Amino acid sequence: LILQGLKYPGIKSLAPDKPGEIFLMDLNEDNPRAVELRISRGFDLASFNPHGISTYIDKDDSVYLFVVNHPQQKSTVELFKFMEDDNSLLHLKTIRHDLLTYVNDIVATGPDSFYATNDHYFTDLILIALEMFLGLSWSNVVYYSPKEVKEVAAGFYSANGINTSPDRKYIYVADILDHSVHVMEKHANWSLTHVKTLQLDTLVDNLFVDPHTGDIWAGCHPNGMKLFYHDSDDPPASEVLHIQDILGERPAVTRIYADDGSVLQGSSVAAVHESKLLVGTVFHRALYCEL
C-alpha cells in the first residue's frame, strides 16, 4: 500500500492543492503497477492528508487499514476495511483523542486498536520549532483502543516510524532526531518497557519489518536539514538500511541503497517482498528495484 499527498509543515509538496490518495501495488506481479484504491462515499476526500499507515488481518481474513490523517493540520486516524472484490476502501470511522496530538505513524494491534507515535509535543508551529531547537524529549507513544487510551512510552526527541516484531512481543520505534531505533517489550496490559537502543549515523524515518525473517528495513535521511530547506540544486539524499538481529548482542546494519538525490530524494520508507525492494519518499517519487 502506498500513500500519496502528504502536506507536512516545513516540507515541500509537489501538489499542495491535491488531496491525498491510497494506492495498492502487488509485488508478486512481473511488472507491478500502483493502482488507486477508491474510497467509499461519506469520507471527506478534499481534506485527506495521509501520513502513517498500518494494516491488520482479522481471524476471518478481513483486512483493516489504519491511516494517519492531518485534516486542517489536526491529527486523526482513519479506519477502513479493504473490499477486495472491487479494490476499494470502506471508511468505518474517524478516531480522535486528546492524546493523539501530532500523530506520525501507527501499528495496528487489532481491528480497532493500535500504537501511535506523536512526533511532537506541541501542535502550534512556532512552539514545534522551539521544541526542536531546544532539543526537548517530549515526544511519546500512545496505545489506543475503544476501551482504553494511554501513554505507554515517552522521552523521545521525535518518535517517528513504529512497527512490531513478527511474534508481536516487541515494538520498534524510530526516533528520527536521535538517529536511533528503540526496542520496546510489549506487556499484557499493552504497556511498553525499554529493552535497548540501536544508535545509527542517519535520521531513521519509517520501519518495515520482514514478516518471515524479522529483519528491519529503514528509510533514512542522511541530511535532514535538506528536507526543510529544499534546494533543487542540492536536493535531500536517500538511504535504505537493512538491520538484522536487532534483538541480539551485535545487530548487523547494512546500507542497501544510497543516492545523493539525483535519482531519489528524501527516502522515508523501504518495503521488501522476496527479492523486490520498494522505496518511498516524503514528497518525491517511489523507487522499485530488485535486490
C-alpha positions as CSV (number, residue, x, y, z in Angstrom):
1,L,0.0,0.0,0.0
2,I,1.3,3.4,-1.0
3,L,0.2,6.8,0.4
4,Q,0.5,10.0,-1.7
5,G,-0.2,13.6,-1.0
6,L,1.2,14.4,2.5
7,K,1.3,18.1,3.3
8,Y,3.6,18.5,6.4
9,P,4.7,21.8,7.9
10,G,8.0,22.9,6.5
11,I,8.2,20.1,4.0
12,K,8.0,20.7,0.2
13,S,4.8,19.4,-1.5
14,L,4.8,18.8,-5.3
15,A,1.0,19.1,-5.4
16,P,-0.1,21.3,-2.5
17,D,-3.8,21.6,-3.6
18,K,-4.3,17.9,-4.5
19,P,-5.9,15.7,-1.8
20,G,-4.2,12.5,-0.6
21,E,-4.6,9.1,-2.3
22,I,-4.0,5.5,-1.5
23,F,-2.6,3.0,-4.0
24,L,-2.2,-0.7,-4.0
25,M,0.9,-2.4,-5.6
26,D,1.2,-6.2,-6.0
27,L,5.0,-7.0,-5.9
28,N,4.1,-10.6,-7.0
29,E,3.4,-9.3,-10.5
30,D,6.2,-9.3,-13.1
31,N,5.7,-5.6,-13.8
32,P,3.9,-4.2,-10.8
33,R,1.9,-1.1,-11.1
34,A,0.3,1.2,-8.5
35,V,-3.5,1.1,-8.7
36,E,-5.5,3.7,-6.9
37,L,-8.0,2.4,-4.3
38,R,-11.4,4.1,-4.4
39,I,-12.6,5.3,-1.0
40,S,-16.3,5.0,-0.1
41,R,-18.7,7.9,-0.1
42,G,-19.2,9.9,3.0
43,F,-15.5,10.3,3.6
44,D,-14.1,13.9,3.3
45,L,-11.6,13.4,0.5
46,A,-10.9,17.1,0.0
47,S,-9.1,17.4,3.3
48,F,-7.4,13.9,3.2
49,N,-3.8,14.4,4.2
50,P,-2.4,10.9,4.8
51,H,0.8,10.2,6.8
52,G,1.4,6.8,8.6
53,I,-0.3,3.6,7.6
54,S,-0.8,0.1,9.1
55,T,-2.9,-3.0,8.2
56,Y,-4.5,-5.6,10.4
57,I,-5.8,-9.0,9.1
58,D,-8.6,-10.4,11.3
59,K,-9.3,-14.1,12.0
60,D,-11.9,-14.1,9.2
61,D,-9.3,-12.7,6.8
62,S,-10.9,-9.2,6.8
63,V,-8.3,-6.6,6.1
64,Y,-8.4,-3.4,8.1
65,L,-6.4,-0.3,7.1
66,F,-5.4,2.4,9.6
67,V,-4.3,5.7,8.1
68,V,-2.9,8.7,10.0
69,N,-4.7,11.8,8.6
70,H,-4.0,15.5,9.1
71,P,-7.1,17.4,8.0
72,Q,-6.6,21.2,8.7
73,Q,-3.2,20.2,10.3
74,K,-5.0,18.2,13.1
75,S,-4.5,14.5,13.8
76,T,-7.0,11.8,13.3
77,V,-6.7,8.1,12.5
78,E,-9.0,6.8,9.7
79,L,-10.1,3.2,9.9
80,F,-11.0,1.5,6.6
81,K,-12.0,-2.0,5.5
82,F,-10.4,-3.3,2.3
83,M,-13.0,-4.6,-0.1
84,E,-11.1,-7.0,-2.3
85,D,-13.9,-7.6,-4.9
86,D,-13.6,-4.1,-6.3
87,N,-10.3,-2.8,-4.9
88,S,-12.0,-0.2,-2.7
89,L,-11.8,1.0,0.9
90,L,-14.9,1.2,3.1
91,H,-14.5,4.0,5.6
92,L,-15.6,2.7,9.0
93,K,-14.8,5.6,11.4
94,T,-12.6,8.6,12.3
95,I,-10.7,8.3,15.5
96,R,-9.8,11.4,17.5
97,H,-8.4,11.7,21.1
98,D,-6.7,14.3,23.2
99,L,-3.6,12.0,23.5
100,L,-3.4,11.7,19.7
101,T,-1.9,15.2,19.4
102,Y,0.5,15.1,16.5
103,V,0.5,11.6,15.1
104,N,3.2,10.4,12.8
105,D,2.9,6.6,12.4
106,I,0.8,3.7,13.8
107,V,1.0,-0.1,14.1
108,A,-2.3,-1.9,14.4
109,T,-2.8,-4.4,17.3
110,G,-6.4,-5.4,16.5
111,P,-9.3,-4.4,14.2
112,D,-9.8,-1.2,16.2
113,S,-6.7,-0.8,18.3
114,F,-3.1,0.5,17.7
115,Y,0.1,2.1,19.0
116,A,0.8,5.6,17.6
117,T,3.8,7.9,17.7
118,N,3.4,11.6,18.4
119,D,6.4,13.2,16.8
120,H,6.0,16.5,18.6
121,Y,4.5,17.6,22.0
122,F,3.2,20.9,20.7
123,T,0.7,21.4,17.9
124,D,1.5,25.1,17.3
125,L,4.1,25.5,14.5
126,I,6.1,28.1,16.4
127,L,6.2,26.0,19.5
128,I,7.1,22.9,17.4
129,A,10.1,24.9,16.0
130,L,11.1,25.9,19.6
131,E,10.7,22.3,20.8
132,M,13.1,21.1,18.1
133,F,15.6,24.0,18.6
134,L,15.7,23.3,22.4
135,G,16.0,19.5,21.9
136,L,13.1,18.7,24.1
137,S,12.5,14.9,24.5
138,W,8.7,15.3,25.0
139,S,7.6,13.0,22.1
140,N,5.8,9.8,23.0
141,V,4.0,6.6,22.1
142,V,0.3,6.1,22.8
143,Y,-1.8,3.0,22.9
144,Y,-5.4,3.4,21.6
145,S,-8.4,1.1,21.9
146,P,-12.1,1.9,22.3
147,K,-11.9,0.8,26.0
148,E,-8.5,2.4,26.9
149,V,-6.2,5.2,25.7
150,K,-2.9,5.8,27.5
151,E,0.7,6.9,27.0
152,V,2.9,3.8,27.0
153,A,6.4,5.2,26.3
154,A,7.9,8.7,26.5
155,G,11.2,10.6,26.4
156,F,11.8,10.6,22.6
157,Y,13.1,13.6,20.7
158,S,10.8,12.8,17.8
159,A,9.2,9.4,17.7
160,N,8.6,8.6,14.1
161,G,8.1,5.2,12.5
162,I,6.7,2.4,14.6
163,N,6.3,-1.3,13.9
164,T,6.2,-4.7,15.6
165,S,8.3,-7.9,15.6
166,P,6.6,-10.8,13.8
167,D,5.8,-12.6,17.1
168,R,4.2,-9.3,18.4
169,K,6.4,-9.4,21.5
170,Y,8.4,-6.3,20.7
171,I,7.6,-2.8,19.4
172,Y,10.2,-0.9,17.4
173,V,10.2,2.9,17.5
174,A,12.4,5.1,15.3
175,D,13.5,8.4,16.9
176,I,14.4,10.4,13.9
177,L,16.1,13.3,15.7
178,D,18.1,10.9,17.9
179,H,19.4,8.8,14.9
180,S,18.2,5.7,16.7
181,V,15.8,2.7,16.8
182,H,14.3,1.8,20.2
183,V,13.3,-1.8,21.1
184,M,10.4,-1.9,23.5
185,E,8.9,-5.0,25.1
186,K,5.1,-5.3,25.0
187,H,3.2,-6.5,28.0
188,A,-0.2,-8.0,28.6
189,N,-1.7,-4.6,29.7
190,W,-0.3,-3.0,26.4
191,S,2.4,-1.0,28.4
192,L,5.9,-0.9,26.9
193,T,9.3,-1.2,28.6
194,H,12.6,-0.2,27.1
195,V,14.9,-3.1,26.1
196,K,17.7,-1.5,24.1
197,T,18.6,1.4,21.7
198,L,20.4,1.0,18.4
199,Q,22.3,4.1,17.5
200,L,22.8,4.9,13.8
201,D,24.6,7.7,11.9
202,T,21.5,8.8,9.9
203,L,18.0,10.1,10.5
204,V,15.7,7.0,10.7
205,D,12.2,7.7,9.4
206,N,9.9,4.6,8.9
207,L,10.4,1.0,9.7
208,F,9.3,-2.1,7.7
209,V,9.6,-5.5,9.4
210,D,10.0,-8.6,7.2
211,P,7.3,-11.0,8.5
212,H,9.4,-14.0,7.6
213,T,12.9,-13.0,8.9
214,G,12.1,-10.3,11.4
215,D,14.7,-8.0,9.7
216,I,14.1,-4.3,9.8
217,W,14.3,-2.2,6.6
218,A,14.5,1.6,7.3
219,G,14.1,4.6,5.0
220,C,16.5,7.2,6.2
221,H,17.7,10.8,5.7
222,P,21.5,11.3,5.6
223,N,20.9,15.1,6.0
224,G,17.6,16.1,7.4
225,M,18.1,19.8,7.0
226,K,17.9,19.5,3.3
227,L,14.3,18.3,3.6
228,F,13.2,21.5,5.2
229,Y,15.5,23.9,3.2
230,H,14.8,22.3,-0.1
231,D,17.2,23.4,-2.8
232,S,16.7,21.9,-6.3
233,D,20.4,22.2,-7.0
234,D,21.3,20.4,-3.7
235,P,18.4,18.0,-3.1
236,P,18.0,15.8,0.0
237,A,19.7,12.4,-0.3
238,S,18.2,8.9,0.2
239,E,19.4,5.9,2.1
240,V,18.0,2.5,3.0
241,L,19.4,0.4,5.9
242,H,18.9,-3.3,6.5
243,I,19.0,-4.2,10.2
244,Q,19.4,-7.9,11.1
245,D,19.2,-9.5,14.5
246,I,18.2,-6.3,16.4
247,L,17.4,-8.3,19.5
248,G,20.9,-9.9,19.5
249,E,24.1,-8.6,21.1
250,R,25.5,-7.4,17.8
251,P,22.9,-6.3,15.3
252,A,24.2,-6.2,11.7
253,V,23.4,-2.9,9.9
254,T,23.9,-2.8,6.1
255,R,23.5,0.1,3.8
256,I,21.4,-1.4,0.9
257,Y,20.8,1.8,-1.1
258,A,22.2,5.3,-1.2
259,D,21.7,8.2,-3.5
260,D,22.7,11.8,-3.4
261,G,19.3,13.0,-4.5
262,S,19.9,12.9,-8.3
263,V,17.6,9.8,-8.6
264,L,15.6,9.7,-5.4
265,Q,15.0,12.5,-2.9
266,G,14.1,12.1,0.8
267,S,13.6,8.4,1.2
268,S,11.2,7.7,4.1
269,V,10.3,4.0,3.9
270,A,11.5,0.8,2.3
271,A,9.5,-2.4,1.9
272,V,10.8,-5.8,0.8
273,H,8.9,-8.7,-0.7
274,E,11.1,-11.7,-1.6
275,S,13.9,-10.1,-3.8
276,K,12.0,-6.9,-4.6
277,L,12.5,-3.6,-2.9
278,L,10.1,-0.6,-2.9
279,V,11.4,2.7,-1.6
280,G,9.0,5.5,-0.7
281,T,9.8,9.2,-0.2
282,V,8.4,12.2,1.7
283,F,7.5,14.2,-1.4
284,H,9.4,12.7,-4.3
285,R,8.7,9.6,-6.4
286,A,8.9,5.9,-5.4
287,L,11.7,3.6,-6.5
288,Y,11.2,-0.1,-7.4
289,C,14.2,-2.3,-7.8
290,E,15.3,-5.9,-7.5
291,L,17.8,-7.0,-4.8
